[in-house]
Amino acid sequence: MKYTHRKLHHGYANQILHVDLTAETIAVSVLDPEIRDFFIGGRGLGLYLLHEKITSQTGAYDPENPLIFSPGPLGGIPQFPGTSKCMAVSLSPLTRIPGVSNFGGYFGAYLKYSGFDALTITGIARESVMIVIDGFKQEISITSAQIADQVFDLEKSVVDHFLREGHEKKEITFLTTGVGAATTVFGCINSHYYDATKPVDGAKGLFRTKQAGRTGIGSVMSRKNIIAIVVLAEFPHGENPYGAANWGKVKEAGTRLHEIIRDVDPQALQMHRKGSAGLISFMNKDEYQSLPVHNYQFGSHPKAGQICGKTYAERLFDHRGMDGCFPGCNLRCTKGGWVTLTTGIHAGRKVWVDGPEYETAAGFGANLGMWHPEFIMEANWHCDNYGMDTISTSVIMAFVMECYQRGYLIREDTDGFELTWGDEQAALQFIHDLAYRKTDLVGAAGRGMVELAAWVSEKYTARTGRPKPVKELQQFAMQTKGLPFSLYRTHRSLSMQASYAAASDIGAHHAAAWLVKVDLLGAFPTFEAKAKALIAYPRVRLGNDNLGLCKLPWVDVFNPDSLRRGDTDIYINPASQELYADFYNGMFGTALTWEKIFEQTDRDINLQRVMNVLSFGASTGERDWIPDRAIGPTEEALYKREADYHDRELSSVLKKPLGEVQMMDAAEKLEILMKHRKEELRKLIVFYYRQRGWTDTGIPKVETLKQIGLWQYLSDEAKKTITGMNG
């Protein structure tokens, strides 16, 4: 189908592309200015488009469930650092509520350059297809595609196809997924883009990948029989090609942030050398105990230095080239390197691995008791190649390992297979088996943590004749709303516990409110400060998702000027926030403070909550909870391991001298500690609800939805449901 390309205005193409795979139709619609200005773009626009298409009865694999990609109006503008983000939005097969995942690379930018602010895909193709958006010919097509089980075989096939058509590698960007997305509910989408600066075999250039891994949206893509989504485009040319209201102001804001990154990062986190894996050393500190070890049982380990950012930087990362996932970002945190595979059909092959990011390094490293970075990189590559989320895969594996540790599983339950801490070969075999659903164990694991825990419970009872150990397993099955935890042990961060439980409405992920680091640094010394952070930080973090921006130049590069802001939370990095406000105002011709800009995010935060209510009903608030393991020690031995810290906390809670507390029975201390922490968490969650303008059971109030202007955009079903639950 041919279409008309519109010139970008204030960062918008002002068009949406709709593909219906069942009807085999393609349509282009104008982006309603009222919708555009209210939901802004990215995550917000994606959630609105999702809400339009679904009801409380829609399932993730139903044809009606749309697969949506939305880049945001400030995405794809290389004059400002970190504008590479695009959002993938759909109902999640893992959580059964709206799933959202952001990813980098060129796809979102090229989609906009081709003329679209969002792509929505409904229906299910009768055969495997490739969707092609050709921004040069202004043409969209759906073509049959050859099935490839593995992502990097498919990558070569797609690239070769378009090279034969006469395109240059830099013009090609595309999304894929693999066999693991078809066999699990936590499928990952790979975003492929060409890095012309990375030296390879005496030449330069290779295709690299970023991932939309969380919430299983790759499994939705697979179920729709989409092999690849390809965009062919080039960067806009000329003066002010993105239609900024004040192009000079945009460029000046970008220049200033570039300078801060240039000056600060080499003296601070060194993201340009360590990537996000550098965070391992911080989380592993004795005073923080926040690096998950052995399925979050422990918070630090003496071997963590073997898998920290310094190790990768010195031994494994290839620092040649720019290592940015989009032009214009001098943070250069997209690290990677070469590793020789030891297992699978590609054993002996030397491959490029993009990563590991912190989550993957901690997940396949400390949390599994693995201390070899080459193993972590191999596990990373296999998950990407099979199209599986590394976070979900590794956290599920840690749960299985603890089930073996505690006797809930034995070899006889799993046909002689055993997965234990530190066994790298068994871990890699589990990944291969998982991708192809080879055993009952991995079949259950592929259905997600909740289903897996139920399967383990059945196996245990069938073997022992004892009652099902459901409650025992729930203590360390690390998930919320069905989504496996991202890799932070939260015993010492109440605000992060509440973030996982309630502020992150997609489940236990850190994207909405990554509060653990600044909480450990003392940013929120009072209960009230923690509660306010659960409002302020999601506004900014999810606001970046709406605009198409990467959070790392803001969150991981502390602007020294922020120290001079005595009237606000310096940890939110207000001096850099002002640069983001200049970028925003320069694009739109507005004069808003950064606080007012990000307050707009309350609209889509409430919309997500409304859709959760449509799925969960009256039990919505009950789902806002985390396993005991995320709150504190789940047994006496774990209490004793950190007894000094726990005893001091109890001394304060009980108002007793430390010596007296130390003499108490360990079982009694454990019970008191966990009761206190749970009460504090519940109190904080209710406080958060009230600040949001929700009921004490977590249901948005009608008056709140009307006050922020969202009510008019809700479906009749949503209005009726929310009204009924408001009493």
TIDOKE-563840 format. One record per residue (C-alpha): x, y, z; residue in one letter. Coordinates in nm, 3 decimals. Example, Ala and Ser with C-alpha at 12.3 -4.5 7.8 and 13.67 -1.06 7.14 Angstrom:
<pts>
u;v;w;bavex
1.230;-0.450;0.780;A
1.367;-0.106;0.714;S
</pts>
This chain:
<pts>
u;v;w;bavex
0.000;0.000;0.000;M
0.120;0.348;-0.086;K
0.092;0.625;0.169;Y
0.169;0.996;0.201;T
0.462;1.104;0.414;H
0.408;1.411;0.631;R
0.680;1.647;0.743;K
0.759;1.617;1.114;L
0.606;1.891;1.328;H
0.710;1.930;1.692;H
0.853;1.580;1.669;G
0.527;1.425;1.548;Y
0.451;1.262;1.214;A
0.080;1.293;1.304;N
-0.010;0.957;1.153;Q
-0.074;0.607;1.286;I
-0.022;0.290;1.082;L
-0.272;0.007;1.132;H
-0.213;-0.349;1.012;V
-0.480;-0.621;1.039;D
-0.317;-0.957;0.972;L
-0.642;-1.154;0.968;T
-0.808;-0.931;0.711;A
-0.474;-0.863;0.540;E
-0.547;-0.492;0.535;T
-0.330;-0.185;0.591;I
-0.462;0.158;0.682;A
-0.322;0.496;0.782;V
-0.510;0.732;1.010;S
-0.446;1.087;1.122;V
-0.333;1.112;1.485;L
-0.614;1.307;1.652;D
-0.452;1.626;1.792;P
-0.662;1.598;2.109;E
-0.540;1.241;2.172;I
-0.184;1.336;2.079;R
-0.167;1.629;2.317;D
-0.327;1.441;2.607;F
-0.138;1.112;2.591;F
0.180;1.264;2.438;I
0.326;0.948;2.283;G
0.534;0.642;2.362;G
0.389;0.446;2.653;R
0.096;0.684;2.705;G
-0.024;0.673;2.344;L
0.038;0.299;2.330;G
-0.179;0.235;2.637;L
-0.457;0.450;2.492;Y
-0.449;0.259;2.162;L
-0.456;-0.068;2.358;L
-0.751;0.046;2.570;H
-0.942;0.130;2.252;E
-0.914;-0.226;2.124;K
-0.964;-0.450;2.428;I
-1.227;-0.537;2.686;T
-1.210;-0.722;3.014;S
-1.263;-1.045;2.817;Q
-0.977;-1.000;2.572;T
-0.688;-1.244;2.605;G
-0.326;-1.184;2.513;A
-0.338;-1.431;2.225;Y
-0.674;-1.318;2.089;D
-0.666;-1.162;1.741;P
-0.819;-0.845;1.887;E
-0.523;-0.784;2.117;N
-0.306;-0.529;1.937;P
0.071;-0.533;1.923;L
0.172;-0.167;1.939;I
0.498;0.018;1.882;F
0.517;0.385;1.975;S
0.840;0.593;1.981;P
0.736;0.926;2.136;G
0.777;1.281;2.000;P
1.130;1.346;2.133;L
1.262;1.011;2.015;G
1.497;0.997;1.719;G
1.649;1.345;1.762;I
2.028;1.293;1.781;P
2.103;1.649;1.889;Q
2.010;1.539;2.244;F
2.165;1.237;2.422;P
1.956;0.923;2.466;G
1.667;0.965;2.223;T
1.658;0.607;2.099;S
1.367;0.462;2.291;K
1.053;0.303;2.153;C
0.775;0.136;2.351;M
0.621;-0.204;2.283;A
0.269;-0.234;2.429;V
0.020;-0.523;2.434;S
-0.176;-0.740;2.671;L
0.080;-0.963;2.838;S
0.045;-1.343;2.817;P
0.257;-1.361;3.133;L
0.056;-1.125;3.357;T
-0.277;-1.101;3.168;R
-0.274;-0.723;3.211;I
-0.124;-0.454;2.986;P
0.241;-0.526;2.924;G
0.490;-0.253;2.840;V
0.856;-0.279;2.746;S
1.096;-0.015;2.618;N
1.383;-0.082;2.381;F
1.659;0.106;2.207;G
1.814;0.095;1.864;G
1.690;0.268;1.551;Y
1.344;0.115;1.507;F
1.139;0.384;1.681;G
1.327;0.665;1.512;A
1.299;0.509;1.166;Y
0.929;0.441;1.219;L
0.881;0.812;1.281;K
1.111;0.913;0.994;Y
0.892;0.694;0.771;S
0.589;0.893;0.876;G
0.427;0.724;1.177;F
0.391;0.799;1.548;D
0.269;0.449;1.619;A
0.220;0.109;1.457;L
-0.071;-0.111;1.567;T
-0.098;-0.472;1.456;I
-0.412;-0.680;1.513;T
-0.526;-1.019;1.390;G
-0.327;-1.336;1.329;I
-0.159;-1.413;0.998;A
-0.247;-1.744;0.830;R
0.121;-1.806;0.759;E
0.449;-1.657;0.874;S
0.480;-1.300;0.748;V
0.715;-1.005;0.737;M
0.579;-0.651;0.759;I
0.784;-0.398;0.562;V
0.755;-0.020;0.600;I
0.953;0.138;0.318;D
1.005;0.504;0.396;G
1.187;0.559;0.066;F
0.905;0.435;-0.157;K
0.637;0.534;0.096;Q
0.498;0.186;0.071;E
0.385;-0.078;0.323;I
0.361;-0.449;0.251;S
0.285;-0.780;0.420;I
0.481;-1.064;0.262;T
0.519;-1.432;0.340;S
0.844;-1.509;0.517;A
1.056;-1.816;0.567;Q
1.047;-1.942;0.925;I
1.377;-1.934;1.115;A
1.382;-2.075;1.469;D
1.675;-1.867;1.580;Q
1.709;-1.492;1.579;V
2.059;-1.449;1.443;F
1.991;-1.683;1.149;D
1.686;-1.471;1.079;L
1.891;-1.153;1.113;E
2.125;-1.266;0.836;K
1.833;-1.366;0.615;S
1.657;-1.030;0.656;V
1.973;-0.826;0.599;V
2.073;-1.027;0.292;D
1.725;-0.987;0.146;H
1.730;-0.608;0.163;F
2.092;-0.580;0.055;L
1.994;-0.770;-0.260;R
1.722;-0.512;-0.312;E
1.989;-0.243;-0.318;G
1.959;-0.096;0.032;H
2.255;0.001;0.246;E
2.290;-0.159;0.588;K
2.246;0.177;0.761;K
1.899;0.207;0.603;E
1.772;-0.118;0.756;I
1.629;-0.165;1.104;T
1.396;-0.443;1.211;F
1.235;-0.641;1.492;L
1.245;-1.020;1.531;T
1.179;-1.291;1.780;T
1.262;-1.660;1.797;G
1.145;-2.007;1.889;V
1.156;-1.933;2.262;G
0.885;-1.670;2.221;A
0.659;-1.939;2.075;A
0.725;-2.191;2.352;T
0.716;-1.956;2.654;T
0.501;-1.667;2.773;V
0.803;-1.441;2.828;F
0.914;-1.398;2.469;G
1.157;-1.119;2.389;C
1.162;-0.888;2.086;I
1.503;-0.810;1.939;N
1.558;-0.467;1.785;S
1.829;-0.491;1.518;H
2.031;-0.193;1.396;Y
2.357;-0.143;1.210;Y
2.658;-0.014;1.402;D
2.899;0.113;1.137;A
3.172;0.198;1.390;T
3.246;-0.141;1.547;K
3.559;-0.302;1.393;P
3.507;-0.662;1.280;V
3.763;-0.881;1.101;D
3.971;-0.593;0.972;G
3.666;-0.403;0.849;A
3.395;-0.207;1.026;K
3.031;-0.264;1.104;G
2.794;-0.525;1.241;L
2.428;-0.552;1.327;F
2.359;-0.519;1.698;R
2.050;-0.575;1.909;T
1.858;-0.418;2.192;K
1.567;-0.599;2.353;Q
1.206;-0.543;2.453;A
1.217;-0.828;2.701;G
0.971;-0.764;2.979;R
0.608;-0.886;2.999;T
0.631;-1.138;2.714;G
0.537;-0.911;2.426;I
0.762;-1.118;2.199;G
0.526;-1.409;2.259;S
0.237;-1.196;2.130;V
0.442;-1.114;1.819;M
0.516;-1.483;1.768;S
0.152;-1.587;1.813;R
0.054;-1.338;1.544;K
0.291;-1.525;1.309;N
0.513;-1.223;1.255;I
0.867;-1.322;1.162;I
1.001;-0.967;1.129;A
0.891;-0.604;1.115;I
1.125;-0.404;0.893;V
1.157;-0.028;0.850;V
1.366;0.120;0.571;L
1.447;0.487;0.623;A
1.713;0.753;0.658;E
1.772;1.046;0.891;F
1.586;1.367;0.802;P
1.799;1.638;0.644;H
1.810;2.015;0.650;G
1.779;2.278;0.919;E
1.532;2.188;1.194;N
1.423;1.858;1.031;P
1.216;1.750;1.332;Y
0.993;2.057;1.331;G
1.100;2.208;1.662;A
0.936;2.530;1.773;A
1.279;2.660;1.879;N
1.555;2.453;1.719;W
1.831;2.657;1.876;G
1.700;2.588;2.225;K
1.684;2.213;2.151;V
2.043;2.205;2.029;K
2.167;2.411;2.323;E
2.000;2.177;2.575;A
2.158;1.881;2.399;G
2.502;2.040;2.399;T
2.484;2.111;2.770;R
2.383;1.754;2.857;L
2.657;1.620;2.629;H
2.909;1.823;2.827;E
2.783;1.692;3.161;I
2.804;1.331;3.040;I
3.153;1.394;2.900;R
3.280;1.545;3.225;D
3.097;1.336;3.486;V
3.075;0.977;3.361;D
3.453;0.910;3.347;P
3.478;1.020;3.712;Q
3.164;0.838;3.830;A
3.000;0.518;3.702;L
3.212;0.492;3.385;Q
2.918;0.368;3.182;M
3.123;0.419;2.867;H
3.351;0.136;2.982;R
3.147;-0.079;3.219;K
2.795;-0.036;3.085;G
2.521;-0.092;3.341;S
2.706;-0.402;3.473;A
2.907;-0.152;3.679;G
2.611;-0.139;3.917;L
2.697;-0.485;4.054;I
2.974;-0.346;4.274;S
2.739;-0.092;4.434;F
2.459;-0.340;4.503;M
2.710;-0.591;4.643;N
2.838;-0.359;4.916;K
2.817;-0.504;5.268;D
2.620;-0.207;5.395;E
2.358;-0.241;5.117;Y
2.314;-0.620;5.071;Q
2.110;-0.557;4.757;S
2.271;-0.784;4.498;L
2.049;-1.095;4.474;P
2.245;-1.412;4.546;V
2.094;-1.764;4.530;H
1.741;-1.649;4.448;N
1.752;-1.334;4.662;Y
1.843;-1.532;4.978;Q
2.158;-1.326;5.028;F
2.253;-0.972;4.932;G
2.627;-0.991;4.867;S
2.901;-1.238;4.783;H
3.282;-1.223;4.793;P
3.303;-1.351;4.433;K
3.090;-1.070;4.291;A
3.403;-0.888;4.177;G
3.449;-1.163;3.918;Q
3.132;-1.055;3.736;I
3.137;-0.679;3.803;C
3.168;-0.404;3.545;G
3.542;-0.369;3.596;K
3.594;-0.732;3.494;T
3.392;-0.691;3.176;Y
3.561;-0.361;3.095;A
3.911;-0.500;3.132;E
3.867;-0.848;2.985;R
3.562;-0.886;2.765;L
3.408;-0.566;2.636;F
3.527;-0.441;2.298;D
3.567;-0.065;2.343;H
3.637;0.018;1.980;R
3.370;0.222;1.805;G
3.109;0.441;1.969;M
2.893;0.190;2.161;D
2.587;0.410;2.154;G
2.255;0.255;2.055;C
2.166;0.573;1.868;F
2.367;0.863;1.722;P
2.421;1.163;1.945;G
2.447;0.978;2.277;C
2.796;1.007;2.422;N
2.713;0.793;2.727;L
2.817;0.497;2.510;R
2.680;0.237;2.753;C
2.580;-0.022;2.492;T
2.869;-0.252;2.569;K
2.939;-0.594;2.423;G
3.211;-0.836;2.328;G
3.305;-1.166;2.170;W
3.266;-1.506;2.336;V
3.305;-1.863;2.214;T
2.993;-2.072;2.272;L
3.034;-2.399;2.460;T
2.690;-2.556;2.415;T
2.406;-2.592;2.166;G
2.424;-2.642;1.793;I
2.659;-2.343;1.764;H
2.915;-2.480;2.014;A
3.266;-2.371;1.921;G
3.145;-2.065;1.732;R
3.271;-1.721;1.827;K
2.978;-1.479;1.850;V
2.919;-1.115;1.929;W
2.716;-1.060;2.248;V
2.541;-0.732;2.314;D
2.565;-0.707;2.691;G
2.529;-0.812;2.953;P
2.331;-0.533;3.110;E
2.320;-0.525;3.490;Y
1.996;-0.725;3.507;E
2.134;-1.007;3.294;T
2.473;-1.009;3.468;A
2.312;-1.029;3.811;A
2.042;-1.272;3.697;G
2.268;-1.531;3.536;F
2.553;-1.450;3.773;G
2.504;-1.392;4.144;A
2.143;-1.505;4.158;N
2.236;-1.846;4.015;L
2.566;-1.868;4.202;G
2.761;-1.840;3.876;M
3.086;-1.642;3.882;W
3.225;-1.670;3.527;H
3.142;-1.376;3.301;P
3.186;-1.588;2.988;E
2.902;-1.813;3.108;F
2.681;-1.508;3.163;I
2.755;-1.378;2.815;M
2.680;-1.717;2.659;E
2.350;-1.741;2.847;A
2.273;-1.384;2.734;N
2.339;-1.475;2.369;W
2.129;-1.791;2.375;H
1.830;-1.607;2.527;C
1.855;-1.334;2.264;D
1.894;-1.595;1.990;N
1.589;-1.790;2.110;Y
1.385;-1.474;2.179;G
1.344;-1.509;2.557;M
1.358;-1.243;2.828;D
1.685;-1.283;3.018;T
1.533;-1.150;3.343;I
1.236;-1.387;3.347;S
1.450;-1.682;3.237;T
1.719;-1.633;3.500;S
1.480;-1.561;3.790;V
1.270;-1.866;3.705;I
1.590;-2.074;3.696;M
1.686;-1.943;4.042;A
1.347;-2.052;4.175;F
1.398;-2.400;4.030;V
1.744;-2.418;4.191;M
1.603;-2.330;4.531;E
1.331;-2.591;4.488;C
1.607;-2.850;4.447;Y
1.798;-2.699;4.740;Q
1.499;-2.735;4.972;R
1.378;-3.073;4.850;G
1.062;-2.956;4.676;Y
1.214;-3.107;4.360;L
1.447;-3.403;4.329;I
1.604;-3.571;4.026;R
1.329;-3.832;4.013;E
1.072;-3.556;3.955;D
1.254;-3.430;3.647;T
1.373;-3.740;3.463;D
1.718;-3.734;3.621;G
1.786;-3.365;3.551;F
1.900;-3.144;3.837;E
1.962;-2.769;3.839;L
2.181;-2.649;4.125;T
2.374;-2.338;4.226;W
2.688;-2.293;4.020;G
2.626;-2.573;3.769;D
2.690;-2.387;3.444;E
2.640;-2.681;3.208;Q
2.305;-2.775;3.359;A
2.198;-2.410;3.344;A
2.282;-2.383;2.975;L
2.104;-2.712;2.908;Q
1.796;-2.574;3.085;F
1.798;-2.271;2.850;I
1.821;-2.491;2.539;H
1.549;-2.725;2.668;D
1.329;-2.429;2.761;L
1.345;-2.282;2.412;A
1.225;-2.606;2.254;Y
0.998;-2.719;2.542;R
1.179;-3.051;2.567;K
1.070;-3.167;2.916;T
0.779;-3.132;3.155;D
0.995;-2.917;3.382;L
1.076;-2.657;3.117;V
0.722;-2.680;2.982;G
0.598;-2.564;3.323;A
0.873;-2.303;3.347;A
0.776;-2.166;3.007;G
0.427;-2.094;3.136;R
0.568;-1.851;3.393;G
0.649;-1.843;3.763;M
0.292;-1.887;3.890;V
0.228;-2.195;3.676;E
0.571;-2.334;3.757;L
0.516;-2.304;4.133;A
0.184;-2.488;4.096;A
0.358;-2.765;3.896;W
0.631;-2.803;4.159;V
0.364;-2.821;4.429;S
0.184;-3.101;4.243;E
0.508;-3.294;4.191;K
0.602;-3.265;4.556;Y
0.264;-3.384;4.679;T
0.249;-3.672;4.432;A
0.591;-3.794;4.552;R
0.555;-3.739;4.927;T
0.182;-3.759;4.994;G
0.211;-3.440;5.198;R
-0.014;-3.134;5.156;P
0.067;-2.904;4.868;K
0.341;-2.659;4.978;P
0.178;-2.363;4.805;V
0.247;-2.104;5.077;K
0.605;-2.219;5.126;E
0.679;-2.189;4.754;L
0.512;-1.848;4.731;Q
0.762;-1.713;4.982;Q
1.047;-1.742;4.733;F
0.873;-1.756;4.392;A
0.992;-1.408;4.304;M
0.708;-1.252;4.109;Q
0.439;-0.990;4.139;T
0.130;-1.001;3.919;K
0.301;-1.292;3.744;G
0.607;-1.094;3.634;L
0.940;-1.225;3.769;P
1.140;-0.970;3.967;F
1.410;-0.759;3.813;S
1.742;-0.806;3.991;L
1.736;-0.604;4.313;Y
1.719;-0.748;4.663;R
1.495;-0.508;4.850;T
1.535;-0.603;5.217;H
1.690;-0.266;5.298;R
1.474;-0.046;5.077;S
1.112;-0.009;5.183;L
1.046;0.234;4.899;S
1.166;-0.021;4.642;M
0.947;-0.287;4.800;Q
0.647;-0.060;4.747;A
0.767;0.017;4.395;S
0.767;-0.352;4.304;Y
0.437;-0.410;4.481;A
0.226;-0.115;4.371;A
0.395;0.165;4.177;A
0.499;-0.070;3.896;S
0.163;-0.169;3.754;D
0.309;-0.409;3.497;I
0.448;-0.630;3.775;G
0.780;-0.653;3.957;A
0.995;-0.437;3.732;H
1.208;-0.135;3.816;H
1.118;0.084;3.517;A
0.847;0.281;3.694;A
1.026;0.361;4.019;A
1.388;0.250;4.051;W
1.426;0.381;4.404;L
1.661;0.127;4.556;V
1.990;0.304;4.488;K
1.892;0.651;4.608;V
1.702;0.500;4.900;D
2.021;0.319;5.009;L
2.207;0.649;4.974;L
1.964;0.812;5.218;G
1.742;1.007;4.979;A
1.420;0.920;5.163;F
1.490;0.934;5.538;P
1.124;0.955;5.643;T
0.813;0.755;5.567;F
0.658;1.060;5.402;E
0.962;1.106;5.178;A
0.935;0.746;5.061;K
0.567;0.794;4.982;A
0.632;1.113;4.785;K
0.907;0.937;4.589;A
0.656;0.676;4.475;L
0.472;0.959;4.299;I
0.759;1.180;4.184;A
0.996;0.922;4.036;Y
0.739;0.729;3.828;P
0.625;1.059;3.683;R
0.975;1.122;3.553;V
1.070;0.769;3.458;R
0.747;0.686;3.278;L
0.737;1.038;3.139;G
1.064;0.960;2.963;N
0.893;0.652;2.817;D
0.617;0.874;2.680;N
0.863;1.111;2.516;L
1.089;0.844;2.365;G
1.389;0.915;2.588;L
1.645;0.696;2.760;C
1.659;0.740;3.138;K
2.030;0.671;3.183;L
2.172;1.017;3.094;P
1.944;1.154;3.366;W
1.953;0.883;3.632;V
2.313;0.760;3.607;D
2.499;1.086;3.535;V
2.458;1.316;3.832;F
2.473;1.681;3.732;N
2.698;1.866;3.985;P
2.466;2.166;3.965;D
2.195;1.958;4.134;S
2.388;1.985;4.460;L
2.305;2.355;4.463;R
1.929;2.294;4.458;R
1.856;2.321;4.828;G
1.478;2.341;4.799;D
1.414;2.004;4.635;T
1.517;1.640;4.622;D
1.870;1.658;4.482;I
1.869;1.284;4.408;Y
1.614;1.335;4.131;I
1.892;1.531;3.958;N
1.691;1.854;3.912;P
1.963;2.041;3.722;A
1.953;1.782;3.445;S
1.574;1.774;3.460;Q
1.584;2.140;3.366;E
1.777;2.047;3.051;L
1.509;1.795;2.964;Y
1.251;2.069;3.015;A
1.446;2.295;2.779;D
1.447;2.015;2.521;F
1.071;1.964;2.564;Y
0.988;2.334;2.555;N
1.216;2.390;2.258;G
1.035;2.121;2.062;M
0.681;2.224;2.157;F
0.710;2.600;2.204;G
0.591;2.576;2.565;T
0.730;2.718;2.890;A
0.665;2.438;3.139;L
0.877;2.342;3.437;T
1.007;1.986;3.442;W
0.767;1.911;3.728;E
0.466;2.019;3.518;K
0.590;1.829;3.214;I
0.612;1.503;3.402;F
0.291;1.552;3.599;E
0.118;1.475;3.269;Q
0.227;1.114;3.316;T
-0.044;1.075;3.584;D
-0.284;1.028;3.291;R
-0.133;0.708;3.157;D
-0.041;0.579;3.504;I
-0.410;0.596;3.590;N
-0.509;0.447;3.254;L
-0.282;0.148;3.317;Q
-0.443;0.109;3.659;R
-0.792;0.121;3.512;V
-0.702;-0.158;3.270;M
-0.557;-0.361;3.556;N
-0.890;-0.322;3.733;V
-1.069;-0.451;3.423;L
-0.856;-0.766;3.444;S
-0.827;-0.817;3.821;F
-1.153;-0.666;3.942;G
-1.197;-0.625;4.316;A
-0.873;-0.816;4.381;S
-0.661;-0.546;4.214;T
-0.523;-0.418;4.544;G
-0.453;-0.771;4.665;E
-0.218;-0.815;4.369;R
-0.010;-0.522;4.497;D
0.213;-0.736;4.712;W
0.551;-0.906;4.699;I
0.685;-1.242;4.824;P
0.818;-1.261;5.179;D
1.169;-1.314;5.039;R
1.157;-0.957;4.899;A
1.064;-0.817;5.241;I
1.314;-0.988;5.468;G
1.463;-1.315;5.589;P
1.233;-1.613;5.541;T
1.404;-1.845;5.792;E
1.622;-1.826;6.101;E
1.944;-1.905;5.916;A
1.890;-1.609;5.684;L
1.812;-1.383;5.980;Y
2.133;-1.486;6.155;K
2.342;-1.418;5.843;R
2.259;-1.046;5.876;E
2.185;-1.048;6.248;A
2.372;-0.725;6.325;D
2.153;-0.524;6.088;Y
1.829;-0.696;6.188;H
1.900;-0.668;6.559;D
1.963;-0.295;6.530;R
1.634;-0.252;6.347;E
1.449;-0.449;6.614;L
1.619;-0.247;6.888;S
1.466;0.064;6.735;S
1.125;-0.096;6.672;V
1.096;-0.249;7.019;L
1.270;0.041;7.190;K
1.496;-0.205;7.369;K
1.874;-0.195;7.421;P
2.065;-0.376;7.147;L
2.217;-0.620;7.397;G
1.873;-0.722;7.516;E
1.756;-0.783;7.159;V
2.063;-0.991;7.085;Q
1.968;-1.225;7.370;M
1.619;-1.292;7.230;M
1.530;-1.620;7.057;D
1.603;-1.607;6.683;A
1.261;-1.745;6.584;A
1.089;-1.477;6.792;E
1.304;-1.203;6.641;K
1.231;-1.327;6.290;L
0.858;-1.323;6.351;E
0.860;-0.971;6.498;I
1.084;-0.833;6.223;L
0.876;-0.970;5.937;M
0.549;-0.861;6.099;K
0.684;-0.508;6.140;H
0.818;-0.487;5.784;R
0.492;-0.613;5.635;K
0.294;-0.360;5.835;E
0.521;-0.080;5.717;E
0.490;-0.194;5.355;L
0.113;-0.217;5.372;R
0.095;0.127;5.533;K
0.318;0.273;5.260;L
0.110;0.116;4.982;I
-0.212;0.262;5.124;V
-0.040;0.599;5.162;F
0.060;0.573;4.795;Y
-0.299;0.492;4.694;Y
-0.426;0.799;4.876;R
-0.168;1.026;4.716;Q
-0.272;0.891;4.378;R
-0.637;0.964;4.452;G
-0.731;0.596;4.467;W
-0.937;0.408;4.723;T
-0.765;0.222;5.006;D
-0.815;-0.095;4.799;T
-0.625;0.051;4.503;G
-0.915;0.147;4.275;I
-0.891;0.489;4.103;P
-1.163;0.724;4.223;K
-1.404;0.862;3.965;V
-1.335;1.214;4.087;E
-0.961;1.164;4.035;T
-1.008;1.036;3.679;L
-1.231;1.333;3.601;K
-0.995;1.580;3.765;Q
-0.698;1.474;3.550;I
-0.915;1.464;3.236;G
-0.892;1.089;3.175;L
-1.255;0.998;3.233;W
-1.374;1.108;2.889;Q
-1.124;0.874;2.720;Y
-1.235;0.560;2.904;L
-1.455;0.293;2.748;S
-1.813;0.251;2.869;D
-1.713;-0.079;3.029;E
-1.429;0.087;3.218;A
-1.650;0.369;3.341;K
-1.913;0.125;3.462;K
-1.658;-0.097;3.635;T
-1.478;0.186;3.811;I
-1.805;0.351;3.916;T
-1.928;0.024;4.063;G
-1.608;-0.030;4.260;M
-1.618;0.326;4.393;N
-1.939;0.231;4.574;G
</pts>
